[in-house]
Amino acid sequence: MPVQKVLVVGGGITGSVLCLALAQRGAEVELVEISPQWFGVGHGITVQGNALKALRSVGVLDRVLARAVPFDIMRLRSADGGLITELNTPHTGGPELPSTAGALRSDLQDALCDAVRGHGVRVRLGLSVDRLDQSPGQVDVSFTDGSTGRYDLVVGADGINSAMRALIGIDAKPSPVGMSIFRVVADRPAEMDCAEVYYGGPRFKAGYSPISPDQCYAYLLDENLDASLIGPRAPLSLLRERGAGYGGTWGKILASLPDDTAVDYRWIEAILVDEPWHRGRAMVIGDAVHACPPLIAQGAAMCMEDAVLLAELVTADEPTEKALDRFMARRLPRVRMVLENSLRLADWEIHPGTPGADPARIMSETLDNLRAAA
C-alpha cells in the first residue's frame, strides 16, 4: 500500500522538491534540516528544461521564472572573447518550457522553502538523524535532539557529504575529479543574454550565465589548488590572478568585481552509488548518490527528477518495496549516463588534446537523451 508518513532528511533542493511532491499526493511529511536556519543561500544555478519541468510539477515554476532568466542558446567563445559558435540547446523539459534558465540559487531555495511550509510540512531545524531501527513496514528514528518518530519511509536528501548514506549502510564516498571551481555573483552586463563559455585560455575554462534582471553568475574552472582555500570567502586577488588571460565580457566582469566580493572556491567531487540506494524502507537520493561535475549543468535536474519520481511511485497503490525497486530501475541508468558523460568531459578538460575528444557532441547527445521522460 502507499506510504502515509515520510521523513525527509535535508532541506536543500532535493529534499524540498520531495516534500512538495509527497505532500501534494496526500502523504504526511516531516522535514529535518541540520542547519538552525533554513533559507536560500549560494550563488547562481543553471536550471535546464527537465529541472523546470520538475519545478512545474510541484507548483513553484512561475515564482522561479519571475526572477530567473530563460534562454534557449549557448555561445562558445575563445579566451579573448571571440565567438566560436552559437548552439541551440535541447528542450529537455518539453517544447513549451525554456531549454535553460539561469537563477540565483537563493531565489530558487526561498521559493521551495515557502512552498514546503505552505503545504503543511512539519519542518524541524537544527537536528538530524542519530539512529534508525527497521521492522516490517516501518522505520523508528532517533534524532540528535533526543526525540523519536516512526515512519513508513525515511529518505536522506542531505547532499554529497551525506551522513544518511553511511547510516543506512552504503560505504561509497565522493572522490575529487581533479578540477576546482571559483564562483561569484556579479552585476550583469547589458549585453549578456545567455550562458557563454570561454575555451583555450590559461585554465580549463571560464563562463557565466544571467541569473536575474541585474545579476549574473560567473565561474572559473581550474586545477585543484591548496585545500585550505576551500570555502565561501576565497581571496578575490587569487581569482583575479587565475582568471587573467580571459577577455570579452568575462574579463569585464572580473575587472568590475568590488573588493568585498564573496568568492566561493571548491574542489569538484563526484560519486555514483551503482547499487540500490535503499536498505529496507530507508534510502538516499540526489547528490548523496549521484553527484557529478557541472559540465553538462544537470546536477540539480537529476536531483529534482529523483524527488518527483520517488514521490509518484511510493504513493501509488503497490507495495513500497516494489515501488523502490521500480524507482531504481528507472533512475540508475539515467543518472549513470549523465555522470559518466560529465566525467568524460572533465577528463578531456584536464587532458587537452585527447584523441577523439568531442565535447559538443557529448553534451548534445546527453541532452537529447534527456528529452525522454525521467
QUIJOTA-V370266 format. One record per residue. N is the residue number from 0. RES is the residue in one letter. D_CENTER is the distance of its C-alpha to the mean C-alpha in Angstrom with 2 decimals. Layout:
BEGIN
n=N res=RES d_center=D_CENTER
n=N res=RES d_center=D_CENTER
END
This chain:
BEGIN
n=0 res=M d_center=31.07
n=1 res=P d_center=27.81
n=2 res=V d_center=26.22
n=3 res=Q d_center=27.44
n=4 res=K d_center=25.88
n=5 res=V d_center=22.36
n=6 res=L d_center=20.88
n=7 res=V d_center=17.16
n=8 res=V d_center=16.31
n=9 res=G d_center=13.50
n=10 res=G d_center=12.95
n=11 res=G d_center=9.36
n=12 res=I d_center=7.37
n=13 res=T d_center=7.95
n=14 res=G d_center=11.43
n=15 res=S d_center=12.35
n=16 res=V d_center=11.84
n=17 res=L d_center=13.72
n=18 res=C d_center=16.39
n=19 res=L d_center=17.01
n=20 res=A d_center=17.28
n=21 res=L d_center=19.62
n=22 res=A d_center=21.65
n=23 res=Q d_center=22.26
n=24 res=R d_center=23.72
n=25 res=G d_center=26.07
n=26 res=A d_center=24.68
n=27 res=E d_center=25.38
n=28 res=V d_center=22.14
n=29 res=E d_center=21.90
n=30 res=L d_center=18.90
n=31 res=V d_center=19.30
n=32 res=E d_center=17.30
n=33 res=I d_center=18.64
n=34 res=S d_center=18.52
n=35 res=P d_center=21.72
n=36 res=Q d_center=20.09
n=37 res=W d_center=17.36
n=38 res=F d_center=16.23
n=39 res=G d_center=13.73
n=40 res=V d_center=13.30
n=41 res=G d_center=11.68
n=42 res=H d_center=12.00
n=43 res=G d_center=10.98
n=44 res=I d_center=8.01
n=45 res=T d_center=8.83
n=46 res=V d_center=8.73
n=47 res=Q d_center=10.72
n=48 res=G d_center=13.46
n=49 res=N d_center=12.28
n=50 res=A d_center=9.50
n=51 res=L d_center=12.50
n=52 res=K d_center=14.59
n=53 res=A d_center=12.68
n=54 res=L d_center=12.97
n=55 res=R d_center=16.56
n=56 res=S d_center=17.27
n=57 res=V d_center=16.66
n=58 res=G d_center=18.59
n=59 res=V d_center=16.53
n=60 res=L d_center=16.18
n=61 res=D d_center=19.43
n=62 res=R d_center=18.66
n=63 res=V d_center=15.38
n=64 res=L d_center=17.30
n=65 res=A d_center=20.20
n=66 res=R d_center=18.57
n=67 res=A d_center=16.13
n=68 res=V d_center=17.60
n=69 res=P d_center=17.60
n=70 res=F d_center=18.86
n=71 res=D d_center=19.77
n=72 res=I d_center=20.62
n=73 res=M d_center=19.52
n=74 res=R d_center=22.20
n=75 res=L d_center=22.81
n=76 res=R d_center=25.18
n=77 res=S d_center=27.34
n=78 res=A d_center=27.26
n=79 res=D d_center=30.02
n=80 res=G d_center=28.19
n=81 res=G d_center=30.16
n=82 res=L d_center=28.65
n=83 res=I d_center=28.08
n=84 res=T d_center=26.85
n=85 res=E d_center=25.05
n=86 res=L d_center=22.86
n=87 res=N d_center=22.28
n=88 res=T d_center=18.75
n=89 res=P d_center=18.77
n=90 res=H d_center=18.22
n=91 res=T d_center=15.88
n=92 res=G d_center=16.12
n=93 res=G d_center=19.89
n=94 res=P d_center=22.44
n=95 res=E d_center=22.53
n=96 res=L d_center=19.04
n=97 res=P d_center=18.04
n=98 res=S d_center=16.47
n=99 res=T d_center=14.00
n=100 res=A d_center=13.64
n=101 res=G d_center=12.91
n=102 res=A d_center=12.35
n=103 res=L d_center=12.65
n=104 res=R d_center=9.78
n=105 res=S d_center=12.89
n=106 res=D d_center=14.26
n=107 res=L d_center=11.43
n=108 res=Q d_center=11.50
n=109 res=D d_center=15.29
n=110 res=A d_center=15.63
n=111 res=L d_center=13.94
n=112 res=C d_center=16.08
n=113 res=D d_center=19.16
n=114 res=A d_center=18.74
n=115 res=V d_center=18.31
n=116 res=R d_center=21.45
n=117 res=G d_center=23.15
n=118 res=H d_center=22.89
n=119 res=G d_center=24.76
n=120 res=V d_center=22.21
n=121 res=R d_center=23.72
n=122 res=V d_center=21.49
n=123 res=R d_center=22.67
n=124 res=L d_center=21.54
n=125 res=G d_center=22.48
n=126 res=L d_center=22.69
n=127 res=S d_center=21.13
n=128 res=V d_center=22.63
n=129 res=D d_center=25.55
n=130 res=R d_center=26.98
n=131 res=L d_center=26.72
n=132 res=D d_center=29.89
n=133 res=Q d_center=29.83
n=134 res=S d_center=32.78
n=135 res=P d_center=33.20
n=136 res=G d_center=31.08
n=137 res=Q d_center=29.64
n=138 res=V d_center=27.79
n=139 res=D d_center=29.39
n=140 res=V d_center=27.14
n=141 res=S d_center=28.42
n=142 res=F d_center=26.37
n=143 res=T d_center=26.57
n=144 res=D d_center=28.73
n=145 res=G d_center=31.30
n=146 res=S d_center=30.62
n=147 res=T d_center=30.18
n=148 res=G d_center=29.02
n=149 res=R d_center=29.35
n=150 res=Y d_center=26.76
n=151 res=D d_center=26.65
n=152 res=L d_center=23.09
n=153 res=V d_center=20.81
n=154 res=V d_center=17.07
n=155 res=G d_center=15.06
n=156 res=A d_center=11.46
n=157 res=D d_center=11.80
n=158 res=G d_center=9.15
n=159 res=I d_center=10.07
n=160 res=N d_center=13.44
n=161 res=S d_center=14.14
n=162 res=A d_center=17.78
n=163 res=M d_center=17.90
n=164 res=R d_center=17.40
n=165 res=A d_center=20.72
n=166 res=L d_center=22.30
n=167 res=I d_center=22.35
n=168 res=G d_center=23.59
n=169 res=I d_center=20.88
n=170 res=D d_center=21.78
n=171 res=A d_center=19.00
n=172 res=K d_center=17.48
n=173 res=P d_center=15.00
n=174 res=S d_center=16.95
n=175 res=P d_center=16.94
n=176 res=V d_center=16.52
n=177 res=G d_center=19.22
n=178 res=M d_center=17.57
n=179 res=S d_center=16.26
n=180 res=I d_center=14.81
n=181 res=F d_center=16.48
n=182 res=R d_center=14.83
n=183 res=V d_center=16.98
n=184 res=V d_center=17.39
n=185 res=A d_center=20.77
n=186 res=D d_center=23.26
n=187 res=R d_center=22.65
n=188 res=P d_center=25.57
n=189 res=A d_center=27.49
n=190 res=E d_center=27.14
n=191 res=M d_center=23.32
n=192 res=D d_center=22.49
n=193 res=C d_center=19.52
n=194 res=A d_center=17.20
n=195 res=E d_center=19.46
n=196 res=V d_center=19.30
n=197 res=Y d_center=22.29
n=198 res=Y d_center=23.65
n=199 res=G d_center=26.72
n=200 res=G d_center=26.70
n=201 res=P d_center=27.22
n=202 res=R d_center=23.61
n=203 res=F d_center=21.17
n=204 res=K d_center=20.11
n=205 res=A d_center=19.38
n=206 res=G d_center=17.78
n=207 res=Y d_center=16.85
n=208 res=S d_center=15.76
n=209 res=P d_center=17.43
n=210 res=I d_center=15.42
n=211 res=S d_center=18.45
n=212 res=P d_center=22.15
n=213 res=D d_center=22.97
n=214 res=Q d_center=19.97
n=215 res=C d_center=17.89
n=216 res=Y d_center=15.16
n=217 res=A d_center=16.71
n=218 res=Y d_center=15.81
n=219 res=L d_center=17.90
n=220 res=L d_center=17.17
n=221 res=D d_center=19.95
n=222 res=E d_center=21.44
n=223 res=N d_center=20.89
n=224 res=L d_center=23.11
n=225 res=D d_center=24.64
n=226 res=A d_center=22.37
n=227 res=S d_center=24.15
n=228 res=L d_center=22.35
n=229 res=I d_center=18.89
n=230 res=G d_center=17.89
n=231 res=P d_center=17.48
n=232 res=R d_center=21.06
n=233 res=A d_center=21.72
n=234 res=P d_center=24.95
n=235 res=L d_center=24.90
n=236 res=S d_center=27.92
n=237 res=L d_center=25.98
n=238 res=L d_center=23.45
n=239 res=R d_center=26.56
n=240 res=E d_center=28.23
n=241 res=R d_center=25.46
n=242 res=G d_center=24.72
n=243 res=A d_center=28.41
n=244 res=G d_center=29.32
n=245 res=Y d_center=26.89
n=246 res=G d_center=28.70
n=247 res=G d_center=28.28
n=248 res=T d_center=25.94
n=249 res=W d_center=23.69
n=250 res=G d_center=26.83
n=251 res=K d_center=27.76
n=252 res=I d_center=24.52
n=253 res=L d_center=24.96
n=254 res=A d_center=28.59
n=255 res=S d_center=28.00
n=256 res=L d_center=25.75
n=257 res=P d_center=27.78
n=258 res=D d_center=28.65
n=259 res=D d_center=26.68
n=260 res=T d_center=23.29
n=261 res=A d_center=20.46
n=262 res=V d_center=19.11
n=263 res=D d_center=16.04
n=264 res=Y d_center=16.53
n=265 res=R d_center=14.60
n=266 res=W d_center=15.40
n=267 res=I d_center=12.72
n=268 res=E d_center=12.73
n=269 res=A d_center=12.09
n=270 res=I d_center=13.08
n=271 res=L d_center=14.18
n=272 res=V d_center=16.36
n=273 res=D d_center=18.82
n=274 res=E d_center=20.73
n=275 res=P d_center=20.53
n=276 res=W d_center=17.84
n=277 res=H d_center=20.53
n=278 res=R d_center=23.74
n=279 res=G d_center=26.00
n=280 res=R d_center=24.36
n=281 res=A d_center=21.75
n=282 res=M d_center=18.39
n=283 res=V d_center=14.86
n=284 res=I d_center=11.75
n=285 res=G d_center=8.00
n=286 res=D d_center=7.14
n=287 res=A d_center=10.80
n=288 res=V d_center=12.02
n=289 res=H d_center=10.02
n=290 res=A d_center=7.93
n=291 res=C d_center=8.89
n=292 res=P d_center=10.06
n=293 res=P d_center=8.62
n=294 res=L d_center=11.91
n=295 res=I d_center=11.22
n=296 res=A d_center=8.14
n=297 res=Q d_center=6.97
n=298 res=G d_center=3.95
n=299 res=A d_center=2.57
n=300 res=A d_center=6.32
n=301 res=M d_center=7.21
n=302 res=C d_center=6.15
n=303 res=M d_center=8.04
n=304 res=E d_center=10.65
n=305 res=D d_center=11.28
n=306 res=A d_center=12.03
n=307 res=V d_center=14.25
n=308 res=L d_center=16.11
n=309 res=L d_center=16.76
n=310 res=A d_center=18.25
n=311 res=E d_center=20.30
n=312 res=L d_center=21.74
n=313 res=V d_center=22.62
n=314 res=T d_center=24.35
n=315 res=A d_center=26.39
n=316 res=D d_center=29.96
n=317 res=E d_center=29.72
n=318 res=P d_center=29.65
n=319 res=T d_center=26.39
n=320 res=E d_center=26.75
n=321 res=K d_center=27.12
n=322 res=A d_center=24.11
n=323 res=L d_center=21.91
n=324 res=D d_center=23.50
n=325 res=R d_center=22.85
n=326 res=F d_center=19.16
n=327 res=M d_center=19.02
n=328 res=A d_center=21.20
n=329 res=R d_center=18.94
n=330 res=R d_center=15.49
n=331 res=L d_center=16.42
n=332 res=P d_center=17.91
n=333 res=R d_center=15.11
n=334 res=V d_center=12.31
n=335 res=R d_center=15.09
n=336 res=M d_center=15.89
n=337 res=V d_center=12.52
n=338 res=L d_center=12.36
n=339 res=E d_center=16.06
n=340 res=N d_center=16.06
n=341 res=S d_center=13.38
n=342 res=L d_center=15.60
n=343 res=R d_center=18.62
n=344 res=L d_center=17.58
n=345 res=A d_center=16.99
n=346 res=D d_center=20.40
n=347 res=W d_center=22.04
n=348 res=E d_center=20.88
n=349 res=I d_center=22.26
n=350 res=H d_center=25.38
n=351 res=P d_center=26.47
n=352 res=G d_center=29.24
n=353 res=T d_center=28.17
n=354 res=P d_center=30.46
n=355 res=G d_center=28.88
n=356 res=A d_center=25.63
n=357 res=D d_center=24.43
n=358 res=P d_center=20.88
n=359 res=A d_center=21.47
n=360 res=R d_center=22.60
n=361 res=I d_center=19.70
n=362 res=M d_center=17.14
n=363 res=S d_center=19.43
n=364 res=E d_center=20.11
n=365 res=T d_center=16.54
n=366 res=L d_center=15.80
n=367 res=D d_center=19.27
n=368 res=N d_center=18.68
n=369 res=L d_center=15.68
n=370 res=R d_center=18.20
n=371 res=A d_center=19.48
n=372 res=A d_center=18.54
n=373 res=A d_center=15.75
END
